Amino acid sequence: MVPISMYAVFYVINVYTHLTPEGKTSLTYDIYGFCRFGVLVLILFLLAFLATSFGLTFLYRLINKQKRS
C-alpha cells in the first residue's frame, strides 16, 4: 500500500505543479484524468486503490496460507 500511496501523492503534486495558464490540468501530466474532477474524486480514487491493494494482499496471503497447510 505504501508504493501506491507514494505514487498517488507524487502524481497529484506533478499534475498541480504543471497547470496550464488558465489554471486547468494539462493532459500531458494528468494522463489518467483524475485531477480534472477535483480533489474529492482524487481522494475517492486513492481510497479505492488502497482498498483494492489491501484486499488483493489479504487474498494472496490466504491463498498462500492454504497451500502451506
URQUI-V832236 format. One record per run of one state. SS is the DSSP state (H for helix, E for strand, L for the rest). FROM is the first residue (numbers start at 1). TO is the last residue. If there is no record, write none. Layout:
SS;FROM;TO
SS;FROM;TO
//
This chain:
L;1;1
H;2;17
L;18;34
H;35;37
L;38;38
H;39;68
L;69;69
//
